[in-house]
Amino acid sequence: MTQDKTTTESRQDARLEPVRKLTGHYRPPTDKSIAHRALILAALAKGRSTVAPITRSEDVAATARCLRQLGVTINESPDGWIVESPGVNGWTAPERGLDCGNSGTTMRLLAGCLVGRPFASTLIGDDSLSRRPMRRIAEPLRLMGAEIDLAKGDTAPIRITGIVLDGVEYTLPVPSAQVKSAILLAGLSAQGETVITERIVSRDHTERMLDAAGVDCVIEYPPRAGDRREAMLASGAAEAVKADYQRLIRLGERREVQPHDWVLPGDFSAAAFFIAAAVGVKKSDLIVADVGLNPKRTGFLKVLKRMGVDYETTHRENSGGEPRGRIRIAAFADLKATKVGAAEIPTLIDELPILAVLAARAEGVTVIRGAEELRHKESDRIAAVAANLRAMGAKVAELEDGWAIEGPTEWHAATIDPQGDHRIAMAFSIAALWADGPSVIRNAGIVRVSDPEFFAALTALTH
């Protein structure tokens, strides 16, 4: 694997050769979804918190940069970040726009924090982030009394006028961990109770971490008329109830975030690319160490099991409300097609590009539906995946909310355009390992957004 440098790191091309084996230990970078939240919660708390290990993700760096502009001290040490905060009531008005870079998580979560502050602020981002929809957080926050102005009615910059908030009872129209988190963070400083109803449960990092930081964040699974919930509970199917039934998230009386020493797991979404690589290379024996195993994040593993992949998870433990452990992939499998529907999408939303790549190796037609949110990521991921799969020889039908992919594909070398999207670049870097010759990923340096060490790790495991 070689990289050809051009004028900036993000415009580097990567040339990848097919490989015959993938072996070794891989510790994924720190989970950036959890790192964002740990830094924000540490900044909301009055006093000293630590967040470790450090991630070099550009997205998380954007969160740290914005928090510093609000008067929070964040220093790096060999052991992690040290956060000294005056507490949310001591935050100060930023002197300029809060630059979220390419990070939608930074923008949406900080919007929830800032709407209840007694000063004005503006959240800005790069060209890509400035095209992504923001009305879905603005609408529930406005119901709480927030004064928010969006460019063109739906996009950044987000201009916020600080105001006293009221609690809200809100049902999420579609599953979204970022919208849910924005409401919960706003609810911490609101008058009255905040209650969120989820019909389909999305990632639950914020709820788990609020609880670990001393906040009353209560989860309820209320019965619905005519459902079989009580019978299922009586039969011992508690986990099925939690997975398949709507739930309520209620902020109680104790809403002051306490300082905490956060120990972060490895990023499952980053690990998924290497797991997929091991699945597709016959001589593979991969151990993914210290990776997050939150069941709301690991739907990718469940789909792989249906497709015929054997794996084992061991050494489970828990820190800050987040389970973690080890995954081993050692048995090559002939993949079979499967179906993925809307109920599963929240548990594997970031893994869908690499799942689509694996689907092209599977026998039969894999259908993935209910993923229309991918149209509004760093790229239109549905269109980008379809175009690049076709470039490598796959048979794929682009659907409004997903794909129908027929396999198995005989992979051809190709030049891949990730369209400025780190997950597309990483997914097709894995596909390139199985091609019939060298492939080129254009502007591959974009992977730095989430995993600056991606190519170095891939080289180490394939040589």
Secondary structure, 3 states (H helix, E strand, C coil): CEEECCCCHHHCEEEECCCCEEEEEECCCECHHHHHHHHHHHHHCEEEEEEECCCCCHHHHHHHHHHHHCCCEEEEECCEEEEEEECHHHCCCCCCCEECCCCHHHHHHHHHHHCCCCCCEEEECCCCHHHCCCHHHHHHHHHCCCEEEEECCCEEEEEEECCCCECCEEECCCCCHHHHHHHHHHHCCCECCEEEEECCCCCCHHHHHHHHCCCCEEEECCCCCCCCHHHHHHCCCHHHHHHHCCEEEEECCCCCCCCCEEECCECHHHHHHHHHHHHHCCEEEEEEEEEECCCCCCHHHHHHHHCCCCCEEEEEEEECCEEEEEEEECCCCCCECCEECCCCHHHCHHHHHHHHHHHCCCEEEEEECCCHHHHHCCCCHHHHHHHHHHHCCCEEEEECCEEEEEECCCCCCCEECCCCCHHHHHHHHHHHCCCCCCEEECCHHHHHHCCCCHHHHHHHHCC
